[in-house]
Structures are given as structure tokens and as C-alpha cells.
Amino acid sequence: MSNLDIGILGTVIALVLIALRVPIGLALGLVSIVGISQMFNMNVAWGMISATPFDYVGQWELSAAPMFLLMGFLCSSTDMTRGLFLSLRLYLARLPGGLAITSVGACAFFAAASGSSVATASAMSRMAVPEMLKQGYDKGLATGTIAASGTLGSLIPPSVLLILYGVYAQVSVGQLFMAGFIPGILSALIYMAMIVTRVKLNPSLAGETPPPPTEAERREALRDVWPLPTLILLVLGGIFSGAFSPTEAGALGAFFAAVIGAVRGKLTRAAVIEAVTQAVVSTGSIFIILIGSLFFTRFLALSGLPTAFSNAILSVSSEVWWILFAVTVIYLVLGMLIDSIGLLLLTLPILVPLVQTTGIDAIWFGIIIVKLLEIGLVTPPIGLNVYMINGALNNAVTLPEIFRGIWWFLLMDLATLLILILFPALTLWLPSLAY
């Protein structure tokens, strides 16, 4: 077999192993080691094993990921979102679908403090879904709102996916954060507009409209709003102004999340242990996948598959629209089977050379990729956010009911994706102002 044939066969075997639920990092690593040993010899494979992990995992930029994860889990374990959610609920309650709109807004704020879609969906599902169900909301709308809005954690900075893309594609993480801000807010606004429209057309989706809050209730709700906006302003303000690097901002964010939790009397020993444990487990799983993907990158590069793939795509057309169409189809299909981090790191070895060859703006392309990964987080049959919400609610809402509520949000995601493709300036004008 030629090296290219081995590369193609190895990619197919990796996808089959992942579909059979073999851990992604393990599947990619094993396929890479066996493939390289077949193309050359076992000494070359062992050389890769000994050198590659430290060369990449030791990069300073990657240390931002565990810092932002720790910050997000500290916010969750110290209940930092509840005051914001309750306040938004009171002020937006009279709008059609006001509680669902409140949930989208709260998810957007929490996403800006956590950098993780799964953490956002998990924290908000326990808080918002029971409130919506109590008010008589349709189960699909209630859970679909949180599942879809949780994906904002992938796009609104700080984002773990943007960090991984930036490190891998050698693009400024700070500029990627700035580029993701407007698309993330746009996604949230489109969700809100869709909810208002649906509830106006079918008021039974949102149950009974609650009575207007009193001024005393409004003032009381505002007392506990400050923690999350303060933390977000500190972190994003520091990054966007150039005062902090993403890693420094993440570390300061985690520190001040702990300080704010202590000031509010929420930083218990159990909360700290829970946050640190979740951050360590999440970071460990991400880095295992990253190491496996790095092995896979070496394997594919030696096989020549990325070059062959680029040539195959460009042989049809070198127009940007065709490349984006092909990438979109790949991500929509694979997103049904592979989680977002695994899919990102599996495909970048093939796509980054294609982007470099065609001269597509890497920052804009990164935002498009992350938006496609967001869609994969709620696409059946995997839909990691859907399973997360189902587990957090102890199956009080079944998986078919949650997936039924997702479809309208998927249509909105596709509309947002089209807007970002047609109007690149929405993504690129903020990074143009970066330091």
C-alpha cells in the first residue's frame, strides 16, 4: 500500500473506532502509531511519541484553557449566575416567551465567564428549565432553549474551542476572542427573536404570563446581579484592551471568581473541591484528545493525505464558496457522530493546509468552524448538550422531547452561519482594532 492509501485507511478506521465509542484521543493515537510504523518503522513511531506531546502541550497559550475552565466551574459552584437570572426574569417576564428569553441572556453571560458550552448547559439547565416547566412552558421549548443557548459558550469569548483553534492554526487567540464576540451576540439575538415570534403565534408554548413584578421585587433582584458582569468586564476588558494575554486573563478571572464567591459567602470547601475537580477532569480529557490529534497530524502529514484532500477540493473549484460548502457538509455530517473538541482536532490537520493554500482569512474561517461545531453540539444522534441536559434533569424530560425542541434553534443557527459567511466584516472588524 502507498502512504496515501495508508492515510485514507487510517482515517476511516479512526472514524469507525470513534463511532464505536472508543475514546477519541486513544483512537487517534493508536491509528497514528500503527500507521506510521507501517509507512516507515516502529522507531519513527516511538520518536513521535517521545517528542510530540511536550512540544505542543507545553505551549504557553494552551494554559489559558484550564484557567477559563476553572473560572467557569467556580462561577457555577458558587451559584454566581442565579442573581443575574432572577433579575432578567423579572425585567423580561412580560415579553412573549420572557422566561426563555431570560435563559438565552443568562446563558450568554455565563458563556462569557466559562468558555465551555457543556458547563453553560449544565449550570443553566438546573436553574432555568425547572422554572420554565413550573410556569407551563412546552418541554421542547424549555429544554431546546438551554441546549441551543449553551452552545454560545463555544463562540462568545473566552472559548476553549477558539483557544485550541488558535494554538493549532497559529492564529492570535486574542484576535479570535474579539472576532467571536459579535457572532456570539448575533446568535443570541436571533434565538430571542425566534422565541418571541413562535410564542406570539402560539401563546400556549409559554404557559401563563406571570403578573408584573413590584418595584420592591425589582430592587431586590438587582442586589445580586453584579458578580457575573463584573467578572466578564474584568476578563474581556483586559483581553480586548491588550492589558492581559488570554492566559493572564484566565488566571485573574479564576482568582476573582474565587474572591467574589468568598465575598458573597458562597466559596465553601465543597464548592472549591467541586470546581477544581471538574476543571482538572475537563482539562485532562481535552489534553488527551489534543495529544492524540497531534499524533494524527503527524501521521496524516507523512501520508500526504492533507495535500491530496486539498487538491481534490480545489480540483472542483478554488472559489471560497465551494470550499465553505464542502467544509460545512463535512462538519454537519461528522458533528452528528463526534463531540466538538474531538471533531475540531480531528479535522484541523486536513483543513489548515487547505486554508493556507487558498489564502482564506484564518480568523474568519475559525469563527465559521466554531459555529459549525456549535451546531454539532445539539445535532442528533449525539448532541452532547442534549445528553447533558437530560442527565442534569434526571430524565424528567426525555431525549426525544429535547431533540424535538432543538429544530427551530438549528434553523436559526444555519441562518446565523449564512450571515457570517455573507458578511465577513461582522467577524473581522473588531480584530482589526487589536493590539
N, C-alpha and C positions, 0 to 999 in steps of 0.2 A: 504494500500500500504506500502511496505517496504521503508526504507530510500533510498536504491539504486534505486528503481523504481521512487521515487520522484525526485532523482537526474537526472535520464535519461529523465524523462518527463520535468523537468525544463530546461534542456539543449536544448531539442527540441523546447520548447516554446520560449526560448531566441533567438534561430536562426530564428524562424518564425517572431518574433517581429522585429528583425534586418532587415530581408528581406522585411518587410512591412515599412521600413524606420523610425521605432521608434528609437530615439537617443540611441546609444549603451549603454552609461552609465546608462540611465534611464531603459532600457530593462533589463540589468543585475541586477541592484539594485532591481527593483520590483520583478523579479523572485526569487531573493535570499531571500528577506524579506518574501514573501508568502511561499516559500519552507521551510524555517527554522521554520516559525510559524506552518506549517503543521506537520513537523517532531517532534517538541517539543512544544513550545507555543510562544505567542507574546512577552512575557517578554524576552526570549532569543534573539528574533529578534531585539527588541529595545536595548538590551545590546550591540549587534554587531554594531548597527547604532551609538551609542554614543561613542564607544571606537575605532573602526577600523580606521575611516578616519584620525584622528590625529596621530595615531601610525605609519602610513605609509607615509602619505603625508608630515608629519613633518620631514622626514629623510633628512639629510644634502645633501646627494648625489643627490637627486631629484632637488635641486635648480640649478644644472648645466643646466637643460633643458631650463628654461626661459632665462637664461643668453645667451646661444648659439642661441636661437631663436631671442632674441633682437639683438645680434651681426649680425645675418644674415639679419634681416629686415633693420638694419641700413646700411649695405652694399648695399642692394637693393635700399633703398630710396635715398641714396646719390650717386647712379649711379657708384659704385666702380668697377663694372665688365666691363664697356664699354671700357676702355683703354686697358685692357688685351685682350678683344675680338677683337678689331680693330687691335692690334699688331699681334695676332696669325693669323688673317685673311690675313694680308699682307705676312707673312712669310710662310704660308702653302697654299696660294692660287693656286700655280702651281701643287699641288698634285691632283690626281683624287678624286673628291669629297672634295676638300680642305676646302670649307666653312662648310660642315657638320663635317669634322674632327676638324675644329676650334671650332665648337659648342660643341663637345664632350669634348675637352680640357678645354674650358671655364666653362662648367658645372662641371667638376671635381674640378676645382679651387674654384668655387663658393660653391660647396658642402662642401669643406673643411673649408669654412668660415661660413656656415649657419647651418649645421646639419639637414636640412629639405629638403626632396625631393620635397614637394609641393612648398616651397619658391624658390628652384632652378628652377623648371619647369616654375613657374610663371614669374620669373625675366628674364630668358633666352628666353622664347617664344616671349616676346615683342621685344627683341633685335635681336635675330638670325633668327627667322622664316621669318619676312619681308625681310631681306637681302637675304636669300636663294630663296625666291619666286621671288624677283626682278631679280635675276641672272638666273632664269629659271629652278630652281630645281623642281623635281617632288614633288607634295604636300605631298604625303605619306612619302617620304624620309625625307623631311624637318621637318615635324611635328613629325614623328616617332623618328627621331634623338633626338629631345629635350625631348619628353615624356620618352624615354628609358634612356637617359643620366641624366635626372633629378633624376632618382632613385638612382644615385650614392650618393645622399645626405643621403641615409639610411645606407650606408656602409663605405664610406670614413669618417674618424673622423674629427670633432666631430659629432656624430649621436644621435639624440633624441631616436631612437629605441634602440640603444646599451645602452644608459643610463637607459631606462626603463627595458630592459632585465637584465642588471647588478644589478640594485636595487632589482628586483623581485627574480632573481636566486641567489642572494648573491654572485656575482662574481665581481672582481675588474673592475670598469669602465675604469680605465687607461689601464689595460691589454686588455680589449675588444677593446679600441680605437687602440692600437698597432696591434691587431690581424686583424682589419678590413682594415688596410692601404693597404697591398699588394693585397688582393682580390678586393678592390675597384679600384686600378690602373690596375689590370689584366682585370677587366670588361671593363674599358675604352679602353684599348689597343685592346681587342677583337672586340669591336664596331668599332674602327678605321680600323682595318684590314678588317672587313666585308664591310665597306663602300668603301674602296679602291677597293676591289675585285669586288663588284657589279658595280661600276662606270666604271671600266676598261672593264667589259663585256658588259655594256650598257651605253655608254657615255651620252646619252640623259637624263639620270636621273639627271645629274648635270648641265644641260644647257651649256652655253658657258664658256670656260675658260677665265678668265679675263687677261688683259695684266699684265706683271710683274711690280711690284712697283719700283719706283725710290729710290735711296739712301736717298734722302731728305724725302720721304714719310716714309721710314723705321725708320729714326732717329726721325721724328715727332711722330710716333706711339709709340716708346719706352719711350717717356717722361711721359706717364700716365699709365705705366704698374705697377709701384712699389707698389701701395696701397694694393692690394689683396695678392700678395705673401708675403709682409712684415707682414701683419696681420696673415696669415697662419703660417709663420715661428715662429712668437711670440707664438701663441697658441699651435700648435703641438710640437714645440721645448720645450716649458715649460712642457707639459704633458709627453712627451717621456723621457725627462731628469730627471723627478721627481722633478723639481723645483716648479711646481704648481700642486695642485689637479685639477681634471676636473672642479669643481665649481669655483675655483680661476681663472683658465684659461679662463673660460667663461666670468666671470666678467671683467677680464682685456681685453679680446677680445672685449666686448661691449664698454668698455671705450675707447680703442684705435681706434675702428671703428668710434666713435664719434669725437675723436681728428683728425684722418686722414680726415674725412669728413669736419671738420672745416678748416683744413689747405688747403684743395682743394677748399674751398668756397662753398661747397655743403650742409653743415649742416644748412639748413633753418629751421624755426619754423615748417613749414608744413611737412618737411621730418622727423623731430623728432616725431611730433604727429602721423604721419602715421606709423612709425616704432614701437613706444610704443603701439599704439592701436592694431596693428597686433600681436605683441608679447603677449599682455595681452589676447586677444581673443583666440589665439592658445594655450597658457598655460592653460587658463580656460577650454577649451574643452578637452585638454589632461588630466587634473586633474579630471574632471568629469567622464571621461571614466575610469581612474585609480581607483577612489573610487568605481564605480560600479563593476569593476573587482575584487576589494578586497572583496566586499560583496559576489560576486560569488565564489571566492576562499573559503571563509568560508563555504558557502552553499555546495559546492562540497565536501570539506573535511569531513563535517558532514554526507554527504550522502554515502561516501565510493566509489564514482564513480572513482576518480583517481586511487585508488588501483585496482578496478575491471578492468579499462581500461588497466593498466599496465599488469595485469595478462593475459588479453585477448591477448594483443600484444605478450607477452613473451611465451604464450602457443603455438603459431605458431613456433616461433624461438627466441632465445635470441641473435642471431647474429646481429652485428651492421648494416649490410647491410639491413636486414629486417626492423629494427626499422626506419632507414632513409627512406626506401622506403615507409613505412606506413605514416610517418610524411610528406613526400613530397606530397603524394596523398591528404592527409588532407588539406595541405596548398594550393595546386593548385586548389582544388575544392572550399574551403571556400574563397580563395583570389578573386574569381570571384564575391563574394557577399558582402564581409566585408572589410572596409578600414584597412590599415596596423596596425595602433595603436590598433584599436579595436580587430583585429584578434590576435595580439600578446598577449594582456592582457586577451582575452577570452580563449586561448589555454594553456597558461603557467601553470595554476593551474593543468592541466592534465599531461602536458609534463615534467615539472620539477621533479615530483616524479619518472617518468619513467627513466629520465636521471640519477637521483641519485641511483636508484636501479641497473641499468646496468653498472654504472661506466664510462659512456661516458664522455669525457672531455667537461666540461660545456662551456668553451670559444670557442672551435671549433664548438660545437653544436649551440651556439649563432650566430656565423657567418653564418652557414648554414641556420638557421631560418630567419635571416635578408635578406639573398639572396633570399629566397623563398618569403618573404614579398615584396621585390623589384619587383619580377615577378608579384605579385598580383596588384601592383600599375598601371600596364599597361594592365592587362588581361581583356578582355570583359566579362560580360557586364558593370561592374562598372569602373575599370581603372581610379582611381582618377586623375592621372596625365593627362590622355587624356581629361577628362572633364575640368580640369584646363586650359589646352592649348586652348581648344575650346572656353572657356569663355574669355580668355585673348585676343584672336584674333577676338572676336565678331562674331564668326561663319563664318569667312572668309574661313576657311577650315572646312568641315563638319566632324561629328563624324565618319561616315563610312570611309572617306578618311584617317583620322588619324589612325583608327584601322587597315586599310589596310597596312599602313606603319610600323606597330608595329611588324608584324610576324617575319621578319628577325631578329629583335632585341631579340624577345622572344627565338628564336632558339639559339642565341649567349648566352643568359642568362642561358639556360639549359646546354649548353656546359661548361660554366664557373662553374656552380653548380657541374657538374660531375668532373671537375678538382679539385675543392676544396674538394670533397668527397674522391677522389682517392689519393690526396696528402695533407694530413692534415698539413704537415710541412709548407706549404705556409701560413697557418693561425697561427701556433703555435711558429715559431722560434723567432719572434720579442717579444711576451710576455715573452718568457723565459729569455730575457735580461732585463726585467723590474725591477725597484727598489723594 
